Amino acid sequence: MIAAEFDVFLFDLDGVIYLENELLPDVKLSLERLRQMGKIIRFLTNDPRATREQVTQRLRRLGLDVNEQQVYTSGWATIQYIQRRGYSSVFALGTPDFLSEMRSSLQQVRINTDNQPQAVVIGYDDDITMRQVNEAVQYIQQGSDFIATNGDTSFPVSSGRSLATGSLIRAVQAATGRRPVVIGKPSPVMFQIATEDLPANARIVMIGDSPETDILGAHGMGYTGILISEAPVTFPSKYDFRAPDVTIRNLSSLFDPAMTVVPWSKPPFPWPERVEPGVAAVVFNEQGDVLLMKRIDNGLWGIPSGHVEPGETVEEAIKREVMEETGLEVTVERLIGVYSHPASQVFSYPSGDVVQFITLCFLCRVDGGNIRADRKESAEVKFFNPAELPADMLPMHPQWLMDALASDFSAFIR
């Protein structure tokens, strides 16, 4: 049974433990059985509005034997993050309870008093005003760090959906052009804080009702993810981090002798936030040498590559990228291949963006221009004999070059 396969059980709250003010079926008995088996139990919620103590008291009123050390809210995790970063002044938006918990926990930190705080924290409260949001925007524009308790854009209420922290984040991000450090699930920050005192070999499982936060976050950490759902949830790709390792109807299924779960095996790439089109150019000169550039951002050699901009044709994008990166003019001859495998086509950027590219790679020849010094992305540009390539190349580019060499490009050589 699943309960015997793990040492630590991380539970989401709303939709897993309770729904509004009602404990869900089999929750109390299931938690008691896990406790009798010696399992470690912790509760992780992205709701930043209530304090850790308030959530604990709510669970106790529902009849659960819970102590405050088992409860991790995105608000409390944000407070821990602020403390560890050593900030001395913070501008924070959130409920009076969240701000009270922040002040009692961070007595050495000035909160909502400085004209230029070191960090801005966006939480959620129904009474947050546009004036306060604009104040946060201005502080971030002036250099304050940007932190968000969680990224959920909405949450369910009896009349439908209500805006949540993520909606405020998007407004501030659109105005400032800055990405926040997000603390709550699926971010690793909250998981790291909730598990930092556990043994390195602890077998950890996350149980939640959201593929986009609970399962994605667990898989990003390398944990197994179990989804609570009445119906199966599937995704097109076997590599999708949001796909649960098993789906159960309620917590009693953890003790079903017929149910097992295959522990999550993390693929060799981070989860991309989006997919974008890209182009690459394998450029040969008349001697049959291939053009490579050493990238400034990672110090690795590779063939010229980049984005397709709005309104561009693929051919225009290739010519522009080669010109920007090397100073050379090229003629596009023909398609070599289309590449999208995430192991080689997912890139993490210093901004925090994680992007998967679908790259169209073309065979090109030099048609003019000169390698110039005022390049945007390359520290060095050289032609190499294909048999004498540098060892420190981007991992996917040798395959693209091999595919180009397998085609006939003899017409390039004179």
C-alpha positions as CSV (number, residue, x, y, z in Angstrom):
1,M,0.0,0.0,0.0
2,I,1.0,3.6,-0.6
3,A,1.2,4.5,3.0
4,A,4.1,2.1,3.6
5,E,6.2,3.5,0.8
6,F,7.0,6.9,2.2
7,D,8.4,8.4,5.4
8,V,7.0,12.0,5.1
9,F,3.5,13.1,3.9
10,L,3.0,16.7,2.8
11,F,-0.6,17.6,2.5
12,D,-2.3,20.5,0.8
13,L,-5.3,21.8,2.9
14,D,-8.3,23.1,0.9
15,G,-9.7,20.3,-1.2
16,V,-7.6,17.6,0.5
17,I,-8.1,18.0,4.3
18,Y,-11.2,20.2,4.3
19,L,-13.6,22.0,1.9
20,E,-14.7,25.3,3.2
21,N,-15.6,24.5,6.9
22,E,-16.1,20.7,6.5
23,L,-13.6,18.0,7.1
24,L,-13.4,15.7,4.1
25,P,-14.3,12.0,4.4
26,D,-11.7,9.6,5.9
27,V,-9.3,12.5,6.7
28,K,-9.2,12.1,10.5
29,L,-8.9,8.3,10.4
30,S,-6.3,8.4,7.7
31,L,-4.1,10.9,9.5
32,E,-4.4,8.9,12.7
33,R,-3.3,5.7,10.9
34,L,-0.3,7.5,9.4
35,R,0.7,8.8,12.8
36,Q,0.4,5.3,14.3
37,M,2.7,4.1,11.5
38,G,5.3,6.7,12.6
39,K,5.0,8.9,9.5
40,I,5.9,12.5,9.6
41,I,2.9,14.7,8.6
42,R,3.1,18.3,7.5
43,F,0.5,20.7,5.9
44,L,1.4,23.2,3.2
45,T,-1.1,25.9,2.1
46,N,-0.6,28.7,-0.4
47,D,-3.2,30.8,1.3
48,P,-1.2,33.7,2.8
49,R,-4.1,35.4,4.7
50,A,-4.2,33.5,8.0
51,T,-1.3,33.1,10.4
52,R,0.2,29.7,11.2
53,E,-1.5,29.7,14.6
54,Q,-4.9,30.5,13.0
55,V,-4.6,27.6,10.5
56,T,-3.6,25.3,13.4
57,Q,-6.6,26.3,15.5
58,R,-8.9,25.8,12.5
59,L,-7.6,22.2,12.0
60,R,-8.1,21.5,15.7
61,R,-11.7,22.8,15.6
62,L,-12.3,20.3,12.8
63,G,-11.1,17.5,15.2
64,L,-7.5,17.0,14.0
65,D,-4.6,16.5,16.4
66,V,-2.2,19.1,14.9
67,N,0.5,21.3,16.3
68,E,1.8,24.6,14.9
69,Q,5.1,23.1,13.8
70,Q,3.3,20.9,11.3
71,V,1.7,23.9,9.5
72,Y,3.4,25.9,6.7
73,T,1.6,28.7,5.1
74,S,3.0,30.7,2.2
75,G,2.9,33.8,4.4
76,W,4.9,32.1,7.2
77,A,7.4,30.7,4.6
78,T,7.7,34.3,3.2
79,I,8.6,35.5,6.7
80,Q,11.3,32.9,7.0
81,Y,12.7,33.9,3.6
82,I,12.8,37.5,4.6
83,Q,14.6,36.7,7.8
84,R,17.2,34.5,6.1
85,R,17.9,37.2,3.4
86,G,18.7,39.6,6.2
87,Y,16.4,42.5,5.1
88,S,16.1,45.4,7.5
89,S,13.1,47.1,5.9
90,V,10.1,45.7,4.0
91,F,7.0,47.1,2.3
92,A,4.3,44.4,2.6
93,L,0.7,44.1,1.3
94,G,-1.5,41.5,3.0
95,T,-4.1,40.9,5.6
96,P,-3.8,42.5,9.1
97,D,-3.1,39.0,10.4
98,F,-0.3,38.4,8.0
99,L,1.3,41.8,8.8
100,S,0.9,41.1,12.5
101,E,2.6,37.7,12.2
102,M,5.4,39.4,10.2
103,R,5.9,42.1,12.8
104,S,6.0,39.6,15.7
105,S,8.4,37.2,13.9
106,L,10.6,39.9,12.4
107,Q,11.1,42.4,15.3
108,Q,14.4,43.7,13.8
109,V,12.8,44.5,10.4
110,R,11.1,47.8,9.7
111,I,7.7,47.1,8.0
112,N,5.8,49.7,6.0
113,T,7.8,52.6,7.5
114,D,10.7,53.3,5.1
115,N,10.5,55.5,2.0
116,Q,12.7,53.1,0.1
117,P,12.4,49.5,1.6
118,Q,14.9,46.8,0.7
119,A,12.1,44.5,-0.4
120,V,8.4,44.6,-1.4
121,V,6.2,41.7,-0.4
122,I,2.9,41.1,-2.3
123,G,0.4,39.0,-0.4
124,Y,-3.4,39.1,-0.6
125,D,-6.2,40.9,1.2
126,D,-9.7,42.0,0.0
127,D,-8.9,45.5,1.2
128,I,-5.7,46.1,-0.7
129,T,-6.1,49.4,-2.7
130,M,-4.8,50.5,-6.1
131,R,-2.9,53.2,-4.2
132,Q,-1.0,50.5,-2.2
133,V,-0.3,48.5,-5.4
134,N,1.0,51.7,-7.1
135,E,3.3,52.3,-4.1
136,A,4.7,48.8,-4.4
137,V,5.3,49.4,-8.1
138,Q,7.2,52.6,-7.5
139,Y,9.4,51.0,-4.8
140,I,10.3,48.1,-7.1
141,Q,11.1,50.5,-9.9
142,Q,13.4,52.3,-7.6
143,G,15.3,49.1,-6.8
144,S,13.5,47.2,-4.0
145,D,13.5,43.4,-4.3
146,F,10.2,41.9,-5.4
147,I,8.8,39.0,-3.4
148,A,5.4,37.3,-3.6
149,T,3.8,35.0,-1.0
150,N,2.3,32.8,-3.8
151,G,1.3,32.8,-7.4
152,D,-2.3,31.6,-7.4
153,T,-4.3,33.9,-9.6
154,S,-7.7,33.0,-8.1
155,F,-9.4,30.9,-5.5
156,P,-13.0,29.5,-5.2
157,V,-15.7,31.3,-3.2
158,S,-19.4,30.5,-2.9
159,S,-20.3,32.9,-5.7
160,G,-17.6,31.7,-8.2
161,R,-13.9,32.8,-8.2
162,S,-12.1,35.6,-6.4
163,L,-8.8,37.3,-7.4
164,A,-5.8,36.1,-5.5
165,T,-2.1,37.1,-5.0
166,G,-1.1,36.0,-8.5
167,S,-3.4,38.5,-10.1
168,L,-1.8,41.3,-8.2
169,I,1.7,40.0,-9.1
170,R,0.9,40.1,-12.8
171,A,-0.2,43.7,-12.5
172,V,2.9,44.7,-10.7
173,Q,5.1,42.6,-13.0
174,A,3.5,44.3,-16.1
175,A,4.1,47.7,-14.7
176,T,7.7,47.1,-13.5
177,G,9.0,44.5,-16.0
178,R,10.4,42.6,-12.9
179,R,9.8,39.0,-11.9
180,P,9.2,38.3,-8.3
181,V,10.7,35.6,-6.1
182,V,7.6,33.4,-5.5
183,I,7.5,31.6,-2.2
184,G,4.5,29.3,-2.3
185,K,3.9,26.1,-4.3
186,P,5.1,25.2,-6.9
187,S,8.1,27.3,-6.0
188,P,10.9,25.2,-4.4
189,V,11.3,27.8,-1.6
190,M,8.3,26.7,0.4
191,F,9.1,23.0,0.0
192,Q,12.7,23.6,1.1
193,I,11.6,25.4,4.2
194,A,9.1,22.7,5.1
195,T,11.6,19.9,4.7
196,E,14.9,21.4,5.7
197,D,15.1,19.5,9.0
198,L,14.4,16.1,7.5
199,P,17.0,13.4,6.8
200,A,18.5,13.5,3.3
201,N,17.3,10.0,2.5
202,A,13.7,10.6,3.7
203,R,11.1,9.4,1.2
204,I,8.7,12.3,0.7
205,V,5.3,12.5,-1.0
206,M,3.1,15.5,-1.7
207,I,-0.7,15.0,-1.7
208,G,-2.8,17.8,-3.2
209,D,-5.7,18.6,-5.5
210,S,-3.9,20.9,-7.9
211,P,-1.6,19.6,-10.7
212,E,-0.3,23.1,-11.3
213,T,0.8,23.8,-7.8
214,D,1.0,20.6,-5.7
215,I,2.1,18.1,-8.3
216,L,4.3,20.4,-10.3
217,G,6.0,21.7,-7.1
218,A,6.6,18.2,-5.8
219,H,8.1,17.0,-9.0
220,G,10.3,20.0,-9.3
221,M,11.8,19.0,-5.9
222,G,12.1,15.3,-7.0
223,Y,9.2,14.2,-4.7
224,T,6.4,11.8,-5.7
225,G,3.1,13.6,-6.3
226,I,-0.4,12.2,-5.5
227,L,-3.5,13.9,-6.8
228,I,-6.8,13.9,-5.0
229,S,-9.5,13.9,-7.8
230,E,-12.8,12.2,-8.6
231,A,-11.6,11.7,-12.2
232,P,-8.2,10.9,-13.8
233,V,-6.1,13.9,-14.9
234,T,-3.8,13.3,-17.9
235,F,-1.4,15.4,-19.9
236,P,-0.1,14.8,-23.5
237,S,3.6,14.3,-22.6
238,K,5.0,11.6,-20.4
239,Y,7.6,14.2,-19.3
240,D,4.9,16.6,-18.0
241,F,5.8,17.6,-14.4
242,R,2.1,18.3,-13.7
243,A,1.0,14.7,-14.3
244,P,0.4,12.9,-11.0
245,D,2.1,9.6,-10.2
246,V,-1.2,8.3,-9.1
247,T,-4.7,9.7,-8.6
248,I,-6.9,8.8,-5.6
249,R,-10.4,9.7,-4.6
250,N,-9.7,10.3,-0.9
251,L,-7.0,9.6,1.7
252,S,-8.3,6.2,2.6
253,S,-6.8,5.0,-0.7
254,L,-3.4,5.4,0.9
255,F,-4.1,2.2,2.8
256,D,-5.5,0.1,0.0
257,P,-3.3,-3.0,-0.4
258,A,-4.0,-3.1,-4.1
259,M,-2.8,0.5,-4.7
260,T,0.9,1.3,-5.4
261,V,2.7,4.2,-6.9
262,V,5.9,4.4,-8.9
263,P,8.1,7.0,-7.3
264,W,8.8,10.1,-9.4
265,S,11.9,10.0,-11.5
266,K,12.9,13.6,-12.4
267,P,13.8,14.1,-16.0
268,P,17.1,15.8,-16.9
269,F,15.6,19.3,-17.5
270,P,13.7,21.9,-15.5
271,W,10.0,22.5,-16.1
272,P,9.5,25.1,-18.8
273,E,7.0,27.9,-18.2
274,R,6.3,28.3,-22.0
275,V,7.3,27.1,-25.4
276,E,8.7,29.5,-28.0
277,P,9.9,29.3,-31.6
278,G,13.6,29.5,-32.3
279,V,16.0,29.4,-35.2
280,A,19.6,28.2,-35.7
281,A,22.1,28.5,-38.5
282,V,24.8,26.0,-39.4
283,V,27.0,28.3,-41.5
284,F,29.9,27.1,-43.7
285,N,32.5,29.1,-45.5
286,E,34.0,28.2,-48.8
287,Q,36.7,26.0,-47.2
288,G,34.1,23.9,-45.5
289,D,34.7,25.3,-42.0
290,V,31.7,25.9,-39.7
291,L,31.0,29.1,-37.9
292,L,30.8,29.0,-34.1
293,M,30.4,31.7,-31.5
294,K,31.3,31.7,-27.8
295,R,28.3,32.9,-25.9
296,I,28.7,35.6,-23.2
297,D,26.0,34.3,-21.0
298,N,27.4,30.8,-20.4
299,G,30.9,30.7,-22.0
300,L,30.0,27.8,-24.3
301,W,30.6,27.5,-28.0
302,G,27.7,27.1,-30.4
303,I,26.2,27.8,-33.7
304,P,24.3,31.1,-34.1
305,S,20.7,30.7,-32.7
306,G,17.9,32.8,-31.3
307,H,14.3,33.8,-31.4
308,V,11.7,34.5,-34.1
309,E,10.4,38.0,-33.4
310,P,6.8,39.1,-34.1
311,G,6.2,39.8,-37.8
312,E,9.4,38.0,-38.9
313,T,9.7,35.2,-41.4
314,V,12.0,32.3,-40.3
315,E,14.5,33.3,-43.0
316,E,14.5,36.9,-41.8
317,A,15.0,35.7,-38.2
318,I,18.0,33.6,-39.2
319,K,19.7,36.4,-41.1
320,R,19.1,38.9,-38.3
321,E,20.4,36.6,-35.6
322,V,23.6,35.8,-37.5
323,M,24.2,39.4,-38.2
324,E,23.6,40.5,-34.6
325,E,25.8,37.7,-33.2
326,T,28.6,37.7,-35.7
327,G,28.4,40.6,-38.2
328,L,28.2,38.2,-41.2
329,E,25.6,38.1,-43.9
330,V,24.3,34.7,-44.9
331,T,22.1,33.1,-47.5
332,V,19.6,30.5,-46.2
333,E,19.9,27.3,-48.2
334,R,17.6,24.6,-46.7
335,L,16.2,23.1,-43.6
336,I,18.4,20.7,-41.6
337,G,15.8,19.7,-39.0
338,V,13.3,20.7,-36.4
339,Y,14.4,20.1,-32.7
340,S,12.3,20.3,-29.6
341,H,13.5,17.6,-27.1
342,P,13.3,19.1,-23.7
343,A,16.5,17.6,-22.5
344,S,18.4,19.8,-24.9
345,Q,15.9,22.6,-25.7
346,V,14.9,23.9,-22.2
347,F,16.9,26.9,-21.0
348,S,16.9,28.6,-17.7
349,Y,17.8,32.3,-17.7
350,P,19.1,34.6,-14.9
351,S,15.8,36.5,-15.0
352,G,14.1,33.3,-13.8
353,D,12.5,32.5,-17.1
354,V,12.5,28.8,-18.1
355,V,11.7,28.3,-21.8
356,Q,11.5,25.4,-24.1
357,F,12.4,26.2,-27.7
358,I,11.2,24.5,-30.9
359,T,14.2,25.3,-33.1
360,L,14.3,25.2,-36.9
361,C,17.9,24.6,-37.9
362,F,19.0,25.7,-41.4
363,L,22.0,25.2,-43.6
364,C,23.5,28.6,-44.5
365,R,26.5,30.0,-46.4
366,V,28.4,33.2,-45.9
367,D,27.3,35.8,-48.4
368,G,29.2,38.9,-47.1
369,G,30.0,41.1,-44.1
370,N,32.9,40.8,-41.6
371,I,33.1,39.5,-38.1
372,R,32.7,42.6,-36.0
373,A,33.7,43.6,-32.5
374,D,30.4,45.2,-31.4
375,R,28.5,41.9,-31.0
376,K,25.6,41.5,-28.6
377,E,25.8,38.0,-27.4
378,S,29.2,36.5,-28.4
379,A,32.6,36.9,-26.8
380,E,34.4,35.3,-29.7
381,V,33.5,34.2,-33.2
382,K,35.6,31.8,-35.3
383,F,35.4,29.2,-38.1
384,F,36.4,25.7,-37.1
385,N,37.3,22.6,-39.1
386,P,34.3,20.2,-38.4
387,A,36.9,17.6,-37.3
388,E,38.4,19.9,-34.7
389,L,35.5,21.4,-32.8
390,P,35.9,22.8,-29.3
391,A,35.1,20.5,-26.4
392,D,33.0,23.1,-24.5
393,M,30.0,23.3,-26.9
394,L,26.3,23.7,-26.1
395,P,25.0,20.1,-25.7
396,M,22.5,20.1,-28.6
397,H,24.7,21.8,-31.2
398,P,27.0,18.9,-32.1
399,Q,24.0,16.9,-33.2
400,W,22.7,19.7,-35.3
401,L,26.1,20.0,-36.9
402,M,26.3,16.2,-37.5
403,D,22.9,16.4,-39.2
404,A,24.1,19.2,-41.4
405,L,27.3,17.3,-42.3
406,A,25.2,14.3,-43.2
407,S,23.6,16.3,-46.0
408,D,25.3,17.4,-49.2
409,F,26.9,20.8,-48.8
410,S,29.7,20.3,-51.4
411,A,28.3,23.2,-53.4
412,F,29.5,25.5,-50.6
413,I,33.2,24.5,-51.0
414,R,35.2,26.0,-53.9
